[in-house]
Amino acid sequence: TTPVAPEERAERQSEGCRQCREKWEGKGSISGFNVLEAADDVIAIADHLGYDRITLTGTSFGSHWAMALMRHHPERIERALLGT
């Protein structure tokens, strides 16, 4: 493959993200796709499985997601191991 300049790569990624967002917005609201809703989904799954407290592990977005869980549901978190 031919190397791509960083500026062009960023432009291509932005365009791809824009197209993806337009596609999904065309199917309905995407307002529920956020980290707080995702954190609540984890708690709903833990409830369904009968877990009172959970252990979290995560890197990159997983760390962001785990921090949302720890902030909004601290009583449900046993421990966490997070990375970058």
N, C-alpha and C positions, 0 to 999 in steps of 0.2 A: 504494500500500500504506500501511497505517497504521503509524506508528513504534512500535517495541516498546522498552519499558524495558530497560536493560542486564541487570537481574536476571532478567527474564522470558526474555530471549534466552539467557542463560547456562543457565537451567533447561531451556529447550527443547533446547539443544545437548547438555546432559548426558543428558537423556532419550533423544535420538536416538542418542547413543553407547552408552548402556546397551542399547537395543533392538538395535543393530547387533551388539554383542558377544554378546548372548544368541543371536541368529540364528546367528552363526558358531560359537559354542561348541556349539550344538545339532547342528552337522554334524561335530564332532570337536574334538580338541585344537587350540588356537591358540598353544601354547607356542613353536612355531618361528617365529612372527611377531614378530621382534625385530630390532633394528638389527645385532646381531652376526651373526645368520643371514643378514641381507641383505648385510652386508659379505662374508661367505664366498661368497654367490651371485655377487657381482661378480668375485671372484677366480676362481671356477669358470668364469665366462664368459670372462674374460681368458685362462685356461688353454686353453679350447676354441678360442679365436681365435688362440692362439699368441703372445700378448703377455706378455713378461717383466715389463715395467713399464708403468704406466698414469698418465695425467694426469687429475686430478679437478677438476671444477667443481661448485659447488653453492651454493644459497641456502636459507635456512630449514631444513627437515628434510634437504635435500641436504647442507648443511654438517655437520649432526650425523652423517649417514651417512658422509660423507667423513672426518670425524675418527675414526670407528670404524675405517674402513679404514686410516688412517694409524697408528693406535695398534696395531692387531692384525696388520697386514701391511705394516710400514714398508719392508721390502725390495722391495716391489712398486710403490711409489709414486715416480714420477718428479718430479712437482710437483703443487701444488694451488692453485686460485683459489677462495676461499670468500667468501660474503657473508652478510648477515643477512636 
